[in-house]
Structure formats: C-alpha cells, structure tokens
C-alpha cells in the first residue's frame, strides 16, 4: 500500500512535483521502492497531523493539474511563481488555468473567491472591535489593520481587498484612517452644545480632560464623552488617555517626522523635542502615540516611518 514519506536529501535533486523516483539503499544495490513527488514545500510543523496527511492523499488522487489547483485554492492563498517552479511550468500557463476557476489574482497571489467574503468579514470585524476598544481614535491605517486581521497573508492581496471595501463604502478613509461608516457620526445636540464651549479652549497645546472640566465647569465624564466623539469625527486626537491635541497639530507633528525621516531615515526623542520646543516627556508621549498607531515603529532610541500615508491630507 502507498504510504506518505518525507525524503531529506544531502544534496538537492532538482525535483519537480509529480516526478517519479526509485529509492535504493546507500549502496544502490537493493530497491526499496518507487515514489512520486507530491509536495516540494512541506510545512515545518504538523506534517504527521491527519489533516495534512489527508491533503497529501488528495494530491495523490488528483486526476489533473486543474484538480490539483482546486485543492491548493481550498487551502487559501498561494504563490503563482512558487507553484510554477514546483511544476516546472511558465507562469502564463498557470494563470490561464486559474482564469478558468473562480479565483482572484492579485500580482503573484491567488485566492479562491469563496474565501474573499470571509477575509473581508475578518477585516470588518477587527475594525469594529477596534472602534469598540478605542473609541477615542478615528480608526487605523491599512498596514496596521492588515497586521491585526490577517498578519500571515500577503500585503498586496489584503490591500486589494481593503480597496474593494473602500469602493463599496463599507469602509471609509479619512486622512489615511480607515473606519466604519457609522463610526464618526455627528454630535448629539447635548454634546454639540458642550463642544461649542470646549473647542475655543484648544490652541496649539495639548489639554487634559480635568483642565477642560475645571475651565468649563462641565462634569469630567461629560467632557470625556464629548472629546471621544470629537476624536471619532477627526477633530481632536488623544496622545495618551485624557490628553488631547487638535488633530491638525498631530498632522503637523507627522509632517515634521516625515521630513526628518527623509533626511536621516529616523527621528529620535531629542531631535523631536527640539523641533517642537516642548519637554522631553511630552515629546516621548507623542512619539509613542505615533508608534502605537502604526505611523512609526521604534528601533532602539530611534523611530522609523512605517505607514507614511497616515496623518496626511490625502484621502487615498
């Protein structure tokens, strides 16, 4: 009876999938058996799990290359170039076969259409969870949403699905922030009246909720709710809990970081503090905010650009 085995070779044989082999002992005197190559790139883990063994058996029984492609598509995404190499076929020939199947091709990546809705639902679900947990933020950048929802999938594919969601108005892009359409609806009449009093207090400096409460005599809980809604509308931004800047100031800070990164490739707390002419603690809070949002990422004492499209005036 045929059994699945893994061959670990000292030297590569330059095999292709579906090649046939004869296995002999080390002295090449005794034939141990015949073999057929089913998988050139086995997973690092789980090779003895029933699910993987069943997949190998399905590969063995596949009657045609198209049947084999259907099995690959059922697993999710895969690379056309890698599959073409494994089969020693030109990419164009594989693409021609894929076009006969119901799948989405984005660059080198293929995804069965049955999975597309599931991937989109995952993106929308993660975005809704983010709104629930971070009501004082307008949304997330596309790179961060991808990392949160589908971290192991190729960027090009997930960004294409995000673009589809944007085109269908299921997701809105506001200055680089992705959010659900219902997130950011206008103030209630009560909150609008409070915001009319609170807004003039903002200058170019950050304000704490408690200071706004003292200045306006509004209850802190009410101030917090009003600012949370103002943040959803993109009017203010919380750099830490209960400390807000007008959003145009955050955009200015981001422009400073972008410009500095174009020169040095990074920005550090000392340079940022000097450019803003603020204390080191506040400069660090702002930089950590940018790291948290995914605009930058920290490397030691330096902060590098990660998603430069955030905090820009462009809606793209």
Secondary structure in CASP SS format (residue, H / E / C, confidence):
PFRMAT SS
TARGET T0000
AUTHOR 0000-0000-0000
METHOD secondary structure of the structure
MODEL  1
X C 1.00
X C 1.00
X C 1.00
X C 1.00
X C 1.00
X C 1.00
X C 1.00
X C 1.00
X C 1.00
X C 1.00
X C 1.00
X C 1.00
X C 1.00
X C 1.00
X C 1.00
X C 1.00
X C 1.00
X C 1.00
X C 1.00
X E 1.00
X E 1.00
X E 1.00
X E 1.00
X E 1.00
X C 1.00
X C 1.00
X C 1.00
X C 1.00
X C 1.00
X C 1.00
X E 1.00
X E 1.00
X E 1.00
X E 1.00
X E 1.00
X E 1.00
X C 1.00
X C 1.00
X C 1.00
X C 1.00
X C 1.00
X C 1.00
X C 1.00
X C 1.00
X C 1.00
X C 1.00
X C 1.00
X C 1.00
X C 1.00
X H 1.00
X H 1.00
X H 1.00
X H 1.00
X H 1.00
X H 1.00
X H 1.00
X H 1.00
X H 1.00
X H 1.00
X H 1.00
X H 1.00
X C 1.00
X C 1.00
X C 1.00
X H 1.00
X H 1.00
X H 1.00
X H 1.00
X H 1.00
X H 1.00
X H 1.00
X H 1.00
X H 1.00
X H 1.00
X C 1.00
X C 1.00
X C 1.00
X E 1.00
X E 1.00
X H 1.00
X H 1.00
X H 1.00
X H 1.00
X H 1.00
X H 1.00
X H 1.00
X H 1.00
X C 1.00
X C 1.00
X C 1.00
X H 1.00
X H 1.00
X H 1.00
X H 1.00
X H 1.00
X H 1.00
X H 1.00
X H 1.00
X C 1.00
X C 1.00
X C 1.00
X C 1.00
X E 1.00
X E 1.00
X E 1.00
X E 1.00
X C 1.00
X C 1.00
X E 1.00
X E 1.00
X E 1.00
X E 1.00
X H 1.00
X H 1.00
X H 1.00
X H 1.00
X H 1.00
X H 1.00
X H 1.00
X H 1.00
X H 1.00
X H 1.00
X H 1.00
X H 1.00
X H 1.00
X H 1.00
X H 1.00
X H 1.00
X H 1.00
X H 1.00
X H 1.00
X H 1.00
X H 1.00
X C 1.00
X C 1.00
X C 1.00
X C 1.00
X C 1.00
X C 1.00
X E 1.00
X C 1.00
X H 1.00
X H 1.00
X H 1.00
X H 1.00
X H 1.00
X H 1.00
X H 1.00
X H 1.00
X C 1.00
X C 1.00
X C 1.00
X C 1.00
X C 1.00
X H 1.00
X H 1.00
X H 1.00
X H 1.00
X H 1.00
X H 1.00
X H 1.00
X H 1.00
X H 1.00
X H 1.00
X H 1.00
X H 1.00
X H 1.00
X C 1.00
X C 1.00
X C 1.00
X C 1.00
X E 1.00
X E 1.00
X E 1.00
X C 1.00
X C 1.00
X E 1.00
X E 1.00
X E 1.00
X C 1.00
X C 1.00
X C 1.00
X C 1.00
X C 1.00
X C 1.00
X C 1.00
X C 1.00
X C 1.00
X H 1.00
X H 1.00
X H 1.00
X H 1.00
X H 1.00
X H 1.00
X H 1.00
X H 1.00
X H 1.00
X H 1.00
X H 1.00
X H 1.00
X H 1.00
X C 1.00
X C 1.00
X C 1.00
X C 1.00
X C 1.00
X E 1.00
X E 1.00
X H 1.00
X H 1.00
X H 1.00
X H 1.00
X H 1.00
X H 1.00
X H 1.00
X H 1.00
X C 1.00
X C 1.00
X C 1.00
X H 1.00
X H 1.00
X H 1.00
X H 1.00
X H 1.00
X H 1.00
X H 1.00
X H 1.00
X H 1.00
X H 1.00
X H 1.00
X H 1.00
X H 1.00
X C 1.00
X C 1.00
X C 1.00
X E 1.00
X E 1.00
X E 1.00
X E 1.00
X E 1.00
X C 1.00
X C 1.00
X E 1.00
X E 1.00
X E 1.00
X E 1.00
X H 1.00
X H 1.00
X H 1.00
X H 1.00
X H 1.00
X H 1.00
X H 1.00
X H 1.00
X H 1.00
X H 1.00
X H 1.00
X H 1.00
X H 1.00
X H 1.00
X H 1.00
X H 1.00
X H 1.00
X H 1.00
X C 1.00
X C 1.00
X E 1.00
X E 1.00
X H 1.00
X H 1.00
X H 1.00
X H 1.00
X H 1.00
X H 1.00
X H 1.00
X H 1.00
X C 1.00
X C 1.00
X C 1.00
X H 1.00
X H 1.00
X H 1.00
X H 1.00
X H 1.00
X H 1.00
X H 1.00
X H 1.00
X H 1.00
X H 1.00
X H 1.00
X H 1.00
X H 1.00
X H 1.00
X C 1.00
X C 1.00
X E 1.00
X E 1.00
X E 1.00
X E 1.00
X C 1.00
X C 1.00
X E 1.00
X E 1.00
X E 1.00
X E 1.00
X C 1.00
X C 1.00
X C 1.00
X C 1.00
X C 1.00
X C 1.00
X C 1.00
X C 1.00
X C 1.00
X C 1.00
X C 1.00
END
